[in-house]
């Protein structure tokens, strides 16, 4: 066991403790979180004094593509999403297995350095599995499913079953199924993916309502996606469903009992109602949203309807960092009518809720996993702790997952104080 002590402790978005301390048990869970003076009455153990910093719950990145980490600044956006996809495919063409592994490895390291303790990663053909299995970060690994031909949907599901067979899940690793998007996954395959998620009791998620081109494709059967899919000979005998994205997912049964919906950048009132009714979760990727010049996101309206909205970074092919702290700073500077507590909730508790882990991560209370970030800033003060956390000068100096230190900026100096 050991104790972390700091000037401030943020147990959850609404609860700040002055002169805080967290006692971490041998099993990697929190035994005590409160004022430092109260911990001395429990039992003596090694102590780490973190000085003028704030101990916070580790951040949850609810959507990322670690395999694309090495595509940072490799793709130019001209405002046409399908052109970005073409470049993405071209840049990855010929990547070796070791190239993918190194990209994932660097993405994990970058995530931990920014205070992220849980990642929800998307993998094509399991390329990220080996790197993530050996990493200390907490992870949900979604296997991406792509097949627009309904006649071979069952074959795709069979391949998925083979791919995940023998994977030993544990407290730090879980798996899910991720039908990519409604322009790469047939209606039949969407139904099969939902069926498998229920049968295997695993999470299911998809990209949806991401672009106006997607809406045109699904409602009118025209636009840039037709050209893209034609080039890859994927349209076959496809018939336009003539439905908006969320309505389409609802009609194929994908929203039933809830799921995780990535992006939701363009929603009608009817679609918001369908999301609310299904109790599905939405993941907003603020800086990727900005990169593609989308219209203002409706996340605040979704939250007003009690729809759970978590945060993701997407990949470095459309972002500059894999930091959820940076995403929260972005929201704070661009949506100033949103309470900072609500922003912090999106980067911690909301992610935990989306993953059905709200009783294990996202807050610092006895019994929760000791998933912790420590933030330093020049502007930290008790009157408004968020001015410090969301300031441009703030940075993560320590990241802990299940009680194990995974990143420590000041390793020797800090442990000399124990």
Order of alpha helices (4+ residues) and beta strands (2+ residues): beta-beta-beta-alpha-beta-beta-beta-alpha-alpha-beta-alpha-beta-alpha-beta-alpha-beta-alpha-alpha-alpha-beta-alpha-beta-alpha-alpha-beta-alpha-alpha-alpha-beta-alpha-beta-beta-alpha
